[in-house]
Amino acid sequence: MQLTEELKARIRAFASESPESIALKAMQYPDLPIAFIAQQVKARQRIQKKLPTWQANEDIVFPDSLALEQCSSESVAKHKASLLAGESLADLTGGFGVDAFAFSESFDRVYHIERDRELSSIVAQNARTLGKDEVIRVISGDGLEWLEGREETFDVVYVDPARRDARSFKVSALSDCEPDVAKAWEFLLSKGKRVALKLSPGLDVDSILKELPGIREIHILSVRNECKECFCIAESGYAKEVLIVCSEQDKSGAWTRFSFLRSGEKALDGDYSALGRYLYEPNASIMKGGGFKTFGKEQGLKLIHKRTRFYTSDDRISGFPGRVFEVLERGELRSKSARRLFPECRANVLARNAGMSSDALKRKLRLADGGDLFAIGTTDISESRVLLKCRRAD
């Protein structure tokens, strides 16, 4: 549906109302497409942080909630696009097109293929609105079937498998996603000089490498300490060791990057130390990717235990990519110690290698959420489980 000036004015006027209250206005405005207006308002409310530039553009049309939930965030899409470039890219699972629009800055031609006809139509309309219709070619159909009918080889074939099953439940295993990229992997590699793949952050890195040969890089992307996706880049016949890249976007919008090879990580003995004044927890992408000994060596920090992903120092280092805590007091990992360390019975509870989850530790210590203090349960170099009273120092 075209966004006329009247429709844009109505969407603007109803911007702060709930979609449900807007839907009730159908009798009041019989000549207006109230359901469409309610959908646009709902979408704009939901994507304000995820797609800020898109949300600010009144001429953009938004689809239903599921397509918005599954699309990449604007910042992550731009970061992925910065990793690839060329003449042609085929996005076989186009969706709302956030990735395709980002890739259009790095490629001369981007083919956006989407099975949902209505969603495909919305993407085509937005491409015209944004002046991208000469670069982004929108095709309605099945991506794999479309690719089978093409004779040329693309610089990049990009796939973002749907992580919902037939009942709309979330899945993460490759075989449960649609399309099944493991099954189509050799075909995809034959059609692209490179294959780029967006996968669930819940997947184990080693399992990805075992199922999908030819991967040269795995980028684990997190935003403000929340892991968003695993972005893989592969080439047919690539047999060298995969580079694991852990990238985090902080509050300022800047990206920090830590990369390592598993062989280098295994070759290191690792440095360990008794607990000092400061405790360091790496960001979510590093916690997911691993490489803790390599990371510690780069940062000049020592781990407090070989299985505890905390580092320590007596003097605080600056610019650490993650959370920094100042250790105020310590005690045994028991409710009696918690009552002494936290007399108000309130703290932010965090468990790392403590033999239980953070929720279980909170119940054990009988602490309520909140406040500025952290109750951290962990294991130190002496193999003792300890309770630390900390505050944020970053």
FENMO-V507911 format. One record per residue. N is the residue number from 1. OMEGA is omega as a letter, one per 30 degrees, with the letter a starting at -180 (999 if undefined). Layout:
n=N omega=OMEGA
n=N omega=OMEGA
This chain:
n=1 omega=l
n=2 omega=l
n=3 omega=l
n=4 omega=l
n=5 omega=l
n=6 omega=l
n=7 omega=l
n=8 omega=l
n=9 omega=l
n=10 omega=l
n=11 omega=l
n=12 omega=a
n=13 omega=a
n=14 omega=a
n=15 omega=a
n=16 omega=a
n=17 omega=l
n=18 omega=l
n=19 omega=a
n=20 omega=l
n=21 omega=l
n=22 omega=a
n=23 omega=a
n=24 omega=a
n=25 omega=a
n=26 omega=l
n=27 omega=a
n=28 omega=a
n=29 omega=a
n=30 omega=a
n=31 omega=a
n=32 omega=l
n=33 omega=a
n=34 omega=a
n=35 omega=l
n=36 omega=l
n=37 omega=l
n=38 omega=l
n=39 omega=a
n=40 omega=l
n=41 omega=l
n=42 omega=a
n=43 omega=a
n=44 omega=l
n=45 omega=a
n=46 omega=a
n=47 omega=a
n=48 omega=l
n=49 omega=a
n=50 omega=a
n=51 omega=a
n=52 omega=a
n=53 omega=l
n=54 omega=a
n=55 omega=a
n=56 omega=a
n=57 omega=a
n=58 omega=a
n=59 omega=l
n=60 omega=l
n=61 omega=a
n=62 omega=l
n=63 omega=a
n=64 omega=a
n=65 omega=a
n=66 omega=l
n=67 omega=l
n=68 omega=l
n=69 omega=a
n=70 omega=a
n=71 omega=l
n=72 omega=l
n=73 omega=a
n=74 omega=a
n=75 omega=l
n=76 omega=l
n=77 omega=l
n=78 omega=l
n=79 omega=l
n=80 omega=a
n=81 omega=l
n=82 omega=a
n=83 omega=a
n=84 omega=l
n=85 omega=l
n=86 omega=l
n=87 omega=a
n=88 omega=l
n=89 omega=l
n=90 omega=l
n=91 omega=a
n=92 omega=a
n=93 omega=a
n=94 omega=a
n=95 omega=a
n=96 omega=l
n=97 omega=a
n=98 omega=l
n=99 omega=a
n=100 omega=l
n=101 omega=l
n=102 omega=l
n=103 omega=a
n=104 omega=l
n=105 omega=a
n=106 omega=a
n=107 omega=l
n=108 omega=l
n=109 omega=l
n=110 omega=l
n=111 omega=a
n=112 omega=a
n=113 omega=a
n=114 omega=a
n=115 omega=a
n=116 omega=a
n=117 omega=a
n=118 omega=l
n=119 omega=l
n=120 omega=l
n=121 omega=l
n=122 omega=l
n=123 omega=l
n=124 omega=l
n=125 omega=l
n=126 omega=l
n=127 omega=l
n=128 omega=a
n=129 omega=a
n=130 omega=l
n=131 omega=a
n=132 omega=a
n=133 omega=l
n=134 omega=a
n=135 omega=a
n=136 omega=l
n=137 omega=a
n=138 omega=a
n=139 omega=l
n=140 omega=a
n=141 omega=l
n=142 omega=a
n=143 omega=a
n=144 omega=l
n=145 omega=l
n=146 omega=a
n=147 omega=l
n=148 omega=a
n=149 omega=a
n=150 omega=a
n=151 omega=a
n=152 omega=l
n=153 omega=a
n=154 omega=l
n=155 omega=l
n=156 omega=l
n=157 omega=a
n=158 omega=a
n=159 omega=l
n=160 omega=a
n=161 omega=l
n=162 omega=a
n=163 omega=l
n=164 omega=l
n=165 omega=a
n=166 omega=l
n=167 omega=l
n=168 omega=l
n=169 omega=l
n=170 omega=l
n=171 omega=l
n=172 omega=a
n=173 omega=a
n=174 omega=a
n=175 omega=a
n=176 omega=a
n=177 omega=a
n=178 omega=g
n=179 omega=l
n=180 omega=a
n=181 omega=l
n=182 omega=l
n=183 omega=a
n=184 omega=a
n=185 omega=a
n=186 omega=l
n=187 omega=l
n=188 omega=l
n=189 omega=a
n=190 omega=a
n=191 omega=l
n=192 omega=l
n=193 omega=l
n=194 omega=l
n=195 omega=l
n=196 omega=a
n=197 omega=l
n=198 omega=a
n=199 omega=a
n=200 omega=l
n=201 omega=l
n=202 omega=a
n=203 omega=l
n=204 omega=a
n=205 omega=a
n=206 omega=l
n=207 omega=l
n=208 omega=a
n=209 omega=a
n=210 omega=a
n=211 omega=a
n=212 omega=l
n=213 omega=l
n=214 omega=l
n=215 omega=l
n=216 omega=l
n=217 omega=l
n=218 omega=l
n=219 omega=l
n=220 omega=a
n=221 omega=l
n=222 omega=l
n=223 omega=a
n=224 omega=l
n=225 omega=l
n=226 omega=a
n=227 omega=a
n=228 omega=a
n=229 omega=l
n=230 omega=a
n=231 omega=a
n=232 omega=l
n=233 omega=a
n=234 omega=l
n=235 omega=l
n=236 omega=l
n=237 omega=l
n=238 omega=a
n=239 omega=l
n=240 omega=a
n=241 omega=a
n=242 omega=l
n=243 omega=l
n=244 omega=a
n=245 omega=l
n=246 omega=a
n=247 omega=a
n=248 omega=l
n=249 omega=a
n=250 omega=a
n=251 omega=a
n=252 omega=a
n=253 omega=a
n=254 omega=l
n=255 omega=l
n=256 omega=a
n=257 omega=l
n=258 omega=a
n=259 omega=a
n=260 omega=l
n=261 omega=l
n=262 omega=a
n=263 omega=l
n=264 omega=l
n=265 omega=a
n=266 omega=a
n=267 omega=a
n=268 omega=l
n=269 omega=a
n=270 omega=l
n=271 omega=a
n=272 omega=a
n=273 omega=l
n=274 omega=a
n=275 omega=l
n=276 omega=a
n=277 omega=a
n=278 omega=a
n=279 omega=a
n=280 omega=l
n=281 omega=a
n=282 omega=l
n=283 omega=a
n=284 omega=a
n=285 omega=l
n=286 omega=l
n=287 omega=l
n=288 omega=a
n=289 omega=a
n=290 omega=a
n=291 omega=a
n=292 omega=l
n=293 omega=l
n=294 omega=a
n=295 omega=l
n=296 omega=l
n=297 omega=l
n=298 omega=a
n=299 omega=a
n=300 omega=a
n=301 omega=l
n=302 omega=l
n=303 omega=l
n=304 omega=l
n=305 omega=a
n=306 omega=l
n=307 omega=l
n=308 omega=a
n=309 omega=l
n=310 omega=l
n=311 omega=a
n=312 omega=l
n=313 omega=l
n=314 omega=l
n=315 omega=a
n=316 omega=l
n=317 omega=a
n=318 omega=l
n=319 omega=a
n=320 omega=a
n=321 omega=a
n=322 omega=a
n=323 omega=l
n=324 omega=l
n=325 omega=l
n=326 omega=a
n=327 omega=a
n=328 omega=l
n=329 omega=l
n=330 omega=l
n=331 omega=l
n=332 omega=a
n=333 omega=a
n=334 omega=a
n=335 omega=l
n=336 omega=l
n=337 omega=l
n=338 omega=l
n=339 omega=l
n=340 omega=a
n=341 omega=a
n=342 omega=a
n=343 omega=l
n=344 omega=l
n=345 omega=a
n=346 omega=l
n=347 omega=l
n=348 omega=a
n=349 omega=a
n=350 omega=l
n=351 omega=l
n=352 omega=a
n=353 omega=a
n=354 omega=l
n=355 omega=l
n=356 omega=l
n=357 omega=l
n=358 omega=l
n=359 omega=l
n=360 omega=l
n=361 omega=l
n=362 omega=l
n=363 omega=a
n=364 omega=a
n=365 omega=l
n=366 omega=l
n=367 omega=l
n=368 omega=l
n=369 omega=l
n=370 omega=a
n=371 omega=a
n=372 omega=a
n=373 omega=l
n=374 omega=l
n=375 omega=a
n=376 omega=l
n=377 omega=a
n=378 omega=l
n=379 omega=a
n=380 omega=a
n=381 omega=a
n=382 omega=a
n=383 omega=l
n=384 omega=l
n=385 omega=a
n=386 omega=l
n=387 omega=a
n=388 omega=l
n=389 omega=a
n=390 omega=l
n=391 omega=a
n=392 omega=a
n=393 omega=a
n=394 omega=999
